[in-house]
Amino acid sequence: MLRCIRAACPLLLAALPLDVTAMSWFGDVSVQLSHDDNLNRAAQAQDERSDTLLDAELAWLRPFDLREWGTLDATVAIGARLHDRFDDLNESRLVVSGHYHRRLGLGPQAPWIAAHLDYGYHGVKDEWREGTRQSIGASTGRGVGEHWQLRVGLAYDRQSPDNVRRDEGNAPYNVFRLSTLGLQTDLDYRMDNGWLWLSGLAYQRGDFNASTTDPDLFDDEQLPWLDDPVFGESFRTYRIDGQAWSVQAGVSIPLGDRASINLIGRFTDVTTDNDISYGATRWQLSFMQEL
């Protein structure tokens, strides 16, 4: 379905009676250092594996001015991720995306609407995790007073491993075939000196992964699972149904007009339909530079 939508977007844009102006390409580069205290989403504390990750990404963006209808941005990004401990999870990626934005009024406090469509291929050293990832969603927001910005968004995310054939049934072929529907609310505060304080709350419902060394922990024989030596001997990774709550807070500090340094902390708590809960905390320090 997403492929059909991607193919139809240029045709729909050309067919609409819009005055469209393509502006120049520009780019940005980002480098991010992260630490995750439960990278494998272990369902038991003794199985938790922490790791430090280094991400780098280069993106090219071309905006299209739709006049009174807003703007449409087309983006192509290439990136890579390196793990300190678990190098089987190292990856390279190519992501193409479209983002629509329209402000419904004048001034920084005017409400706005937006929509996005992302499609990416992630080449992971561990072949079970290699494949495509897609996201489609819509959001809206507005300024509140002189300093606050409120945003609410809904998104559907899907992950489709390359080596999965749909007729294979359960384990291990569908462990990393995941889809979630999520709702997120962000409230940001911009200071007079340009610093941006970030906060957010998110809810997701759908498929999640969980690792364990206890084969009796998940007693549902229909759950897809596979032996997962990436995290150590005797590990299994399951695909489970459940829900997740995430809370995050951080700060973005401008470095001139075209760069920023950002620090964000995020805690996620997952509760499965098997009444098993586990959590993870990730800290992210990043640098972004507009080219």
N, C-alpha and C positions, 0 to 999 in steps of 0.2 A: 504493500500500500504506500509506504513512504517513497519508494522509488517512483511510483506513478505520480505522486504529488510533486517530487523534485523535477520530473520531466515536464509536468504541465505548467509549472510556475512561469518559465520564460514565455510560453505561448499565451498564458492568461495576461501577463503583463503587456505583451505586444498587442493583444486584442482590446484591452481597455482604452477608453478615450482619455488617456493621461498625457500630460506634457512632461516627458521624462528627460532629464539631463544627467549624463554620466560624468562624474567628477574624476579627478586623478586618483590613481592608486597611491596608497601610503601604507606604511607597515609599522609593526612594533615587535619588540623582542622582550621576552620575560625569562627569568631564572628563578626557580623556587626550591627551597630546601625545606623538607618536611620530616616530622617524626611521628610515627604511629605506634601506640602502645599495644595494639591488638590487631596487627596487620592481617592475620589469617582468620579474624572473626571467630576466635575459639569460643566454644560453648562452655568451657570450664576454665577456671583461672589458671590451673597448672599447665594448660596447653597454649596459653597466650604467647605469641611471638612478636616482639617489637622490631622495628627497623627504621632506618633513616633513608630518605629518598631524595634524589636530585632530579629536577625536571628542567628542561630548557625547551623553549618554543619560539618559532619565528612565524609571524602571521602577516599576510598581505590583505588589505581591505580596500574595496572600491565602493563608494557610496553612489546611489542614484537618487537624485532630487526629484520627487514626485509632486512638487509644488504644494498645493493645498492639501494633498493626500498624505504628506509626510515624507519619509525617506526609507529607502531599501538598501541595506548593506550586504554585499557579497564578500565572503571571506574564505581564504585558503590558508591553512596553517600546517606546518610540519613541526614535529616535536619528538623528544626522546626522554625516557625515564631510566635512571640507574638506581639500583638498590645496593645498600651497603652489605647486607647479610644474605639476602635471597636473590642471587643474580639470575635465577631461572625466571624471575618476574620482570627482568629488564625488557623494555619495549621501545619500539619506534612507532610513529603514528602519522597519518595524514587525515586531516579533517576539512571538509568543505561545509559551509553554513550560509544561511540567509537570515537576516534580521530586519524586521519591519518595525518602524517607530513613527507614531503620529502624536503630536501635542494638540490637545483640544482647547486651545486658548492661547493667550499671550502671557509672558512672564514666567519666572521660575516656579511659581506656585500653581500654575495651570495643570490640570490633570492630563495624563497621557495614556496611550494604549500601545502595546507592542506584541510581537509574535516572533518565534524563532523556529528554525528547522536545521538540525545538524546531522551530518552523516560522516562517520569516521571509520577508518580501518586501523586496527591496532595489531601490529606484528609483535607477538610476545614470544620469548625464548621457549617457555613452556607451551607446547602446541595445543594443549587442551583449552588454553585461555585466549588463543589467537582468534581474531575475527572482527566483525563489524559492530559498531555501536551507533544507535540512532536516538535522537531526542526531538520532540515536537512540543511546543507549548505556547502559552499566551500569558500576558501579565498586564497589570495596570498600576498606576501610582499617581502621586501628586505631592507638591510641597505643602508642608504644614508650618505656618509661620515663616520666619526668615531663615531658619537654620535646619529644619527637619525635612527629611524625605521619606515617604511611606510607599512601599511596593508590595503587591500581592501577586503571586504567579502560580500557575498550574502547568505541570509538565508530565508527559509520558515518555519514559526512557526504556530502551530495549537493547539487549546485548545478545548477539547471535554468533556462536563459535563457528569457525570455518569447517572444522572436521565433523560437524554434527549432521547426521542424516535424520530427517524427521521420522522415518519409519523404524528407527532403532529401538524405540520404546524408552525404558528408564535407564538405569545406571549402565555405564557412566556417561552416556552421550549427551544427556540434557542437564548436567550439573551446572554448567556455566551459561545455559540459555535462560536469561533473566529478563523480566519486565516489571516495571513499577509505575505507579501513578502517584504523583506527589504534589503537595500544596506547600508553598513557602511564603512567609511574611518577613520583610526586612524593614527596619527602621534605622535610618542613618542620621547623624548629626554633624554638620559642617561648621567648624569654628571660623572665626574671622581671619585667622592666620592660614587657612587652607587645610588644616588637618581634618580628616574625615573619620569619625567614630562609627563603627559598624556593629550592628546586632541583627540577629535573625533567628527565626523558629521555623522548623520544617517538619512535615509529616509525610511518610511514604507507606504505601500498601502494595504488596506484591511478593516477588521472589527475592530471596537473600541466600547467601552462602554462609555456612558455619562449619568449622573444623573441630575434630575431636579425636582422641585416641581411645575412647570408650565406645566399642561397637554396639553396646546396648543402650546408649544414651537416647538415640532416636529409634523407637520401637516400631515405627510405621514402615512396613516392608515396601511400600510403594514409593518412598522417597528416593529420588535419584542420588547416587553417591559414587565416589571413586576413591581409590587409594591415591593419596597425594603426598609423595615423598619430598615435594618442594620444601615442606616445613619440618621434615624429619621422619624417621622410621615410625611406622604404625599409625600415621595420620590418615584420617579419612576426611573428605570434604563433601558436605551434603548441600542439596538445594532444598530450601524450606520455604513455606508460605508464612508470612507474618507481617508485622508492621514496625516501623522505626520512627522514633522521635529524635530530632537533632536540634541542638542549640549552639549558636556560635556568637563570638564577639571578637572585635579586632579594631585596628587603627590603620589608616592609610596616610602616610606623610609625604607631601609633595616635595620633590627635589627640582625646583624650577618649574617651568611651564610644561615640560614634556616627559617628566619621569617621576616615579614615586617608589617608596619602599613601604611594604605592607606586612603586618603581623596579624594572623588570625588563629584563634583557637576554636576547635569544634568538638563537641561531645555528642556521640550517637548511642542510643539505647534501642536494641532490637528485641522484640518479644515475638516468639514463634507461635504458630497454632498448636504446637506441642507443649505450650506453657513453659518453654525454656527461654531465659533472658540472658543477654550478654551485651557488653558495651565496649566502646573504643573512643580514645581521645587522640586527636591529631592536631599538631601545631605546625603552622606554615609561615615561613619567612620568605618573601618574594621581592624581586626588583623588576620594575617594568619601565621600558624606555620607548617612547614613540620615535620612529625613524624619520 
